[in-house]
Amino acid sequence: MSEQITTKDLQSLNELMNFENWLATKLKYYSEMAECEKLKANFENMAGTHLGHHKALLDYLKNNKG
């Protein structure tokens, strides 16, 4: 039996999810603006990492919605 998530926890998770999504969006934008292929690839990689963080938080919420 999992413990219920408190309102404060939900607010914190929401803030983290918003931050991860915002960061991924910014990094994707930077990758589109970059002229250097190596830099472009690094930005895309970092954007993917932060999208993964966002998905992990979302999955956590789905699995613990009590």
ChimeraX attribute file (.defattr): number of C-alpha atoms within 10 A of each C-alpha:
attribute: neighborCount
match mode: 1-to-1
recipient: residues
	/A:1	5
	/A:2	8
	/A:3	8
	/A:4	10
	/A:5	12
	/A:6	9
	/A:7	9
	/A:8	9
	/A:9	11
	/A:10	12
	/A:11	11
	/A:12	12
	/A:13	17
	/A:14	16
	/A:15	12
	/A:16	15
	/A:17	20
	/A:18	13
	/A:19	14
	/A:20	21
	/A:21	19
	/A:22	16
	/A:23	17
	/A:24	24
	/A:25	17
	/A:26	14
	/A:27	21
	/A:28	20
	/A:29	15
	/A:30	17
	/A:31	22
	/A:32	13
	/A:33	11
	/A:34	14
	/A:35	10
	/A:36	9
	/A:37	10
	/A:38	11
	/A:39	14
	/A:40	18
	/A:41	15
	/A:42	14
	/A:43	21
	/A:44	19
	/A:45	16
	/A:46	16
	/A:47	24
	/A:48	16
	/A:49	15
	/A:50	20
	/A:51	19
	/A:52	15
	/A:53	17
	/A:54	22
	/A:55	15
	/A:56	13
	/A:57	17
	/A:58	15
	/A:59	11
	/A:60	12
	/A:61	15
	/A:62	10
	/A:63	10
	/A:64	13
	/A:65	10
	/A:66	10
